[in-house]
Amino acid sequence: MPGKCDVCGKTRGVGNAVSHSNVKTKRTWSPNLQRVRAVVNGQTKKIDVCTRCLRSGLVKRAL
């Protein structure tokens, strides 16, 4: 699954994992993407959408 929301363009975040001893290593945060059938320009397509876009009603789900 690609790491990008087709609606808002949200991608992975990058930062540091910090241990108790304050040692820092690189890590990533992936968006919570769901593959859904949605209506895009009057046609039904399968798109990858983050859960924030689904929850806020930015996606018209197909039946």
C-alpha positions as CSV (number, residue, x, y, z in Angstrom):
1,M,0.0,0.0,0.0
2,P,1.4,3.4,-0.9
3,G,2.2,5.7,2.0
4,K,0.1,8.6,0.8
5,C,-3.5,9.7,1.2
6,D,-5.2,10.3,-2.2
7,V,-7.4,13.0,-0.7
8,C,-5.2,15.2,1.6
9,G,-1.8,14.0,0.5
10,K,-0.7,13.0,4.0
11,T,2.6,11.0,4.0
12,R,4.8,9.4,6.6
13,G,6.4,11.5,9.3
14,V,10.0,11.2,10.3
15,G,11.6,11.8,13.7
16,N,13.6,10.3,16.5
17,A,12.8,7.4,18.8
18,V,14.3,8.5,22.2
19,S,15.2,5.8,24.7
20,H,15.3,6.1,28.4
21,S,19.1,6.8,28.2
22,N,18.3,9.6,25.7
23,V,19.8,7.7,22.7
24,K,18.1,8.8,19.5
25,T,17.5,6.6,16.5
26,K,15.5,7.4,13.4
27,R,11.9,6.2,13.1
28,T,8.8,6.9,10.9
29,W,5.1,7.3,11.6
30,S,2.9,6.0,8.8
31,P,-0.6,7.4,8.2
32,N,-3.5,5.1,8.9
33,L,-4.6,4.4,5.3
34,Q,-7.6,2.4,4.3
35,R,-8.4,1.2,0.8
36,V,-12.0,2.2,0.1
37,R,-14.3,2.3,-2.9
38,A,-15.2,5.9,-3.4
39,V,-17.0,8.1,-6.0
40,V,-14.4,10.2,-7.8
41,N,-15.6,12.4,-10.7
42,G,-18.8,10.4,-11.0
43,Q,-16.9,7.0,-11.2
44,T,-16.3,4.4,-8.6
45,K,-12.6,3.9,-7.8
46,K,-10.6,2.3,-5.1
47,I,-8.4,4.9,-3.4
48,D,-6.2,5.0,-0.4
49,V,-7.6,7.4,2.2
50,C,-6.4,8.3,5.7
51,T,-8.9,7.8,8.5
52,R,-9.1,11.5,9.3
53,C,-10.5,12.2,5.8
54,L,-13.0,9.3,6.2
55,R,-14.1,10.5,9.6
56,S,-14.5,14.2,8.5
57,G,-16.6,13.3,5.5
58,L,-14.2,14.3,2.8
59,V,-14.8,11.1,0.9
60,K,-18.1,10.0,-0.7
61,R,-18.2,6.2,-0.3
62,A,-19.5,4.0,-3.1
63,L,-22.2,1.4,-2.4
